[in-house]
Amino acid sequence: MGETRSRTSYVVTGGLGGVGRAIVDRLAIAGHVVVIDRAAAAVLPERVRLVSGDAADPEVAAEAARRAEELGELVGWVNNAAVFGDANLLDATAGAVLDLITANVAMAVTGCHVAVRHFHAHSRRGAIVNVSSHQAQRPVPGALPYATAKAAIEGLTRAVAVDHGPIGIRANAVALGSIATGRSDALLAARPEVAAELAALHPLGRVGTPGEAADVVAFLLSEASGFVTGAVIPVDGGRAAYGPDPEASR
C-alpha cells in the first residue's frame, strides 16, 4: 500500500536522539519528516523516514531532499546534527582543532546549500533553522572548537537570510542553553552535583526540555514566523542574559 502524500515535508539532520528527535516528533504532527543520521535505524513514527549517512555529504543531503519531496512539498530544513569534541590550543594541534570546527560547520553549510537550491528549483518559499548554542556567545572552558563552529553557524544563518531572502527563503537559528538529553543525563549520573550548578546558570532555575526547543524550531519553520529571518533566538531559560551579581551575597 502506497504512502499517503502529505501537504508538507521537512528534513532534520541528527534527528534520531535528543533535541533532534523531539524536533522530528513535533514536525511529524504537521507533515512527513526525513531524518539524516549516522546512527542505526530506530523505530520511527509512521511519517518519518531515515536516510543513513553523514549530513556533511552533499549526496546524502540531496537524497534526503529528494525523498522528502516524494512525500510532500519540502518546505523546511533543520540543521541539528553536531559533533562534540573538546580541544584547546595548548594540547591539540591546529589541524585537530580545525577538523573539529569543520566537522560541525560542514554539516550546516551542506544542509543550507541543498535546501536553498531545492527551494529555488521548485520556485518555493522555504525556511531553514540552524541549531546553535549559547556557547557561540559565551564559551565554556575546553569547548573552543564547538563554540567557534556555532559562532560560524550563526554567521552563516544571517548570510543565508540576506542572500536568499529576496527569493522567499528564510533562515534563522536557535541558540540552546542546557537541555536535558541522554547525553546530559549520562554526565549527571557520573556527577550528580552538577545538576544544581546547571540549574543555577539559568534564571528560570532549571534546564530546558527537548520539547521546548522543538516548539521554537517548529514556530520558525511555520508561516506564523513569516517575517522573521536572520535571527538567532535564545532558547536558554535566560542563560545568555544572566550576569551573576558579585554583590548578591552581601
Protein Blocks (a to p, Z undefined) as FASTA:
>chain_A
ZZdddfbdcddehilgcjllmmmmmmmmmmccddddfbdcddddfkbccdeddfklmklm
mmmmmmmmmnoccfbdcdfbccdddddfklpcfklmmmmmmmmmmmmmmmmmmmmmmmmm
nopacdddddddfklmmccehilmmmmmmmmmmmmmmmmmmmmmmnopacdddddddddd
fklmmmmmmmmmlmmmmmmmpmnopacdfklmmmmmmmmmpmklmmgghiacddeehmmm
pccdfklmZZ
